[in-house]
Amino acid sequence: MEQSPTDPIRPHSAEYFGEQRDYWWNSDFLQLIARRLDFARISIVLDIGCGVGHWGRALSPILPPDARLIGIDREPEWVQGATARAAAAGLASRFSYRQGDCTALPFADGTFDLVTCQTVLIHVADPRAVLAEMLRVTKPGGLVLAVEPNNLANGVLASSIHAALSTDELVDLFRFQLTCERGKQNLGLGFNSVGGLVPGMLASLGAGDIRVCTSDRAAAMFPPFAGPAQQADVLQTLDWAERDFWIWDQRETKSYYLAGDGDPARFEPLWALAMSVNRATADAIRAGTYHSAGGSMSFIISGRKPAAAL
């Protein structure tokens, strides 16, 4: 179903703030990260582009019990949502949220022990400049930690539906995604696979002790789709198929595709292919035959601000 140009524009990342986001991490993996990076020394945290606070709440069990967290987001709707969810989780006394711009953080130099973000740099025109801002407000010796993906990797993950596609169809889908990612970047709206570039950016900014690892969480789906994580993924998949949503909605996808020098005559056939995969996936879920190991390439990249000011 093609959208009208007058359809309302939802706040950023609205499609990705559902229940499934609560299951992005294995708790024991985050505990390992906390030990490796010595979270015991952290007393004050800044979470930029916090959305409704998923990342901060995921970190809360591995932060010291008296650590405070401030989250900022440009969208007032997300600030309100994060505040409400923190209160519901019993974190209101330590977690607070406000509007702010990650390109010009409203804090003094050297304020925070940890400055972090999750899937934020993929949405900004100049991720290196945002990393520089993150380092600016980090205390000397403090930690910058970014969680960013290579979303193109998802384009080659196999499922029981993708395994049945022809080589040409698989290549067309990957090229479609790549063209859209390039177009999004050309429009100054961020690079969806920036994760692989972040370590080099931190190094160029003078950060030390740079470490990189990947999340060990795979979003596997297989019959009977048991457990809350699989059920959340099932509901999201069925919803997106019902509404003809891909990585982005049709209007947004077309704008990125054309900005990436995609052939205008090819857009409708490629969109139809993507939607046919969505619908086949939904049908297979309902029939109890869909299966995939899931997974994604999500990098956890950290670096420390030198003891001497940058």
N, C-alpha and C positions, 0 to 999 in steps of 0.2 A: 504494500500500500504506500503510494507516494505521499509525502507530507506536503502540506500547504506552506508557502513562504510565511504565512501569518501565524503558523503554529508557535506557541510560546517556546522560548529557549530556556531549558532547565539549567540550574546552577552547575558549575563544572563538576564532572565526575559523578553525577547523580546516579548513573546506571551502575556504578561500582561501589556504592555505599550500602548495599543490601546485606542480608544476614550472612551470605557466603563469605564476606570479608572477615567475619569473626573466626574463620577457620584457615586463615592464610599461614599460620605458624604452628609448629610443634613446640610445646612449652619447654621440653627438655633441651631442644636446640637453642632457644633463647637463653636458657640458663647457662649453656656452654658459652655462648657469645658474651654474656655478662662476666663470666669468670675470665675469659681470655682478655677482655678489655677493661677489667678491674672496675666494674660499676660500683663497687663498694665505696669508692671515693667520691661519688657523685651526690651533690646536694641540691642542685638546681638545673633544670632541663628546659630547653626550648624546642618545641615541635612545630616546624613551619609547614604551612599548607596542611593543617591538621585534619581538615574535613570534619567529620563528626566524632573524631577522637579515637578511631580504631587502633592506630599505632601506639598512642600514648597508653591506652588501656592494656595493650599487649605487653608493653614494657613495665607496667606498674608492679607486677609480682617480682620482677628481677631488679628493681631499684631499691635502695635503702628505704625503710619504712617511713622515714621522715623527709625524704626527698620531695621537692616541689616541682611541678611541671606547669609551664605556660604554653598554651597552644595558640597559634594565630592562623587565620584564614581570611581570604578576601571576601568570602560570602557570608553575610550576616545569618543566613539560614543555617549554615553549617556551624557557626559559632554557637547559636542557640541550641542546636542539636547536640553538639559536643558537651555543652554545659549540663544539659538535661541528662545525658547518658552518664556523665561523671558522677552526678548526684545519685543516680539510680545504682551505680556501682559502689557507692560509699566512698568516693574519692573527692568530694566537693571541697573538703578542707585543704587538700593539697594540689588539686588540679584546677586551673582556671583558664578561660579562653577569651580571646578578644579579636577584633578585626585587625588585620595588618597585611602588609605587602612584603613578600619574601625578597623582592628586589631592593627594598629599602627598609630594613628591619628597624622598628622603632625602639631600639635599645642601645645603651652605651657600649663602647668597646669593652671586651673582657668581662661580660656579665655572667656567662653560663659555663657550667662544667661540661655539659653535653648539649650540642645543637644537632638536631636530627630531622630527617624527613623520610617519608615513604611515598614513592611514586608521585613526586612533585616536580623533579627536574625534567621529567618527560613533557611537562606542560609549559616550560618557559623558553623564551627565545634565546637567552644567553645563560645556560646552566653554570658556566664558569664564573660569571659575575655573581650568581646566587651563592655559589660555594664560597666566593670571596667574602660576601656578606656574612655567611655562616661562620667563617673563620674570624671575622672582625669581632663578632659579639661573643666569641668563645674565649674563656680565660686562657692565659699562657699555660701550656701543658694540658689543656682540656681537649675534649674529643669532639670531632665532627663525624657523624655517622649518617650515611645516605643509603636508602634501599631503593634501587632502581633496576628496571628489567631490560632485557633484550627481547622485546615482544615479537620480533621477527622469528625467533626460535619457535614460538608457538605455532607458526605457520607450517612447520614441517613435522609436528607431532602427529603420530598415527592414532586413529580410533577405528572402531569397527566400521564406521561410515566412510572415513577417508581411505581406508584400505580398499574399498570397492570402487573408488574413483579411478579414472584413466590417468595416465601420465600427463596428458595435455591438460586435463582438468586441475590436477594438483599444481602444475606449473602456473596455470592461469590464476589460481587462487593466491599463490605466493606472490606472483608479479603484481596482482591487484593490491595486496596488502603493502608491498614494498612501494608501489607508486603512490599510494595514499600516505604512507609514512613520510615519503620525500615531500609530498605536497604540503602536509601539515607543517613540516620544517620550513619549507619555502614561504609559508604564510606567517612565519614567526610565532607559531603556536606550540613549538617544542618538537623534539625528536623522540618517538616512542621506543626506540632501542638505545637510548643514551647510556644505559648502565655500563656498557663495555668501555665507555670513554671517561667515566668519572675518576678512576684512579690516576690517569694521566693528568687530568685537570687539577686534582689535588696536589700532585707532585709539582706541577708548574706554578702553583700558588705558594709553594714553600712548606707545605704540610709534611710532617715526619711520621715515622712508624705507620706507614700506609699498609693496611691489610684488606684482603679481598676473600670472600667466600660466597658460596651460593646456598640458598635455602634448601633444606632437605625435605620440604613438604611437597608431596605430589598429590594433586587433586584427582585421585583415582575414582572412577565410576564403573560399577559393574553390578549386575543383578544379585541380590534383590534391592540394591540401592539403600542399604541399611545405614543407620547412624545419622546424627544431625548434620555432619559435614556433607555427606552425599545427598541428603535430602535438600539441603540448602542449594547445592549445585543443580539438582534436578529442577527445583522450582524456578531458578534463574533461567536455565536453559529453555524450559517450556514457555516461560514468559517472553523471552527474547524471540523465540520462534513465532509465537502468537502475534507479536507486534512488529515482526520483520526488522529486528535489530541485529546488527552484525557487531563489529568492534565499535562502530559508531552508528548513528541512525542514517537513513538514506540521504537526507539533505547534507549532513556533515560529510559523509563519505564522498558524495559527488564533488563537493567543494575541494576536498583534499585531492581527489583523483585528478581533477582538471588542473589544480595548481601543481601537481606532480608531472605535468605534460602527458597525462593519459589521453588516449584517443577518445574523443567524445562519443563516437559511434560505438565504442566497445563498452561504455559504462553500463547500459541496460543489460546486455548479456552477462556481464561479469556479476552485476548485482543479483541477477536471477540465479546464477550458479551458487553464489554465497547463500542466498535464501533457500535454495533447494537442499543444500547441506544442512542448514538449520532445521528445516522441516523433516528431513529424513532422520536427523538425530532425535528430534522430538518424538517422531513416530516409533523409532526403535526403543526409546525409553518407555513409552507407553506399552509397547509389546513385550518389554522385559528382555530385549536382546542387545541393547547398546552396551559397549564396554570400551574403556580406555584407561591406560595407566596414568593419564593426566600429566601433571608436571608442568614446569615452566622454567625459564632461566631468569632468576631474580638474584641480583648481586647485593651483598651487604658489604659496603665499602666504608672503611673508617680511616681517619688520619688525625694526628695530634698537632695542635698549634705549638710551634716552638716556644720554649721558655722565654726567649727574647722575642719582642713584638715583631710581627711580620711587617 
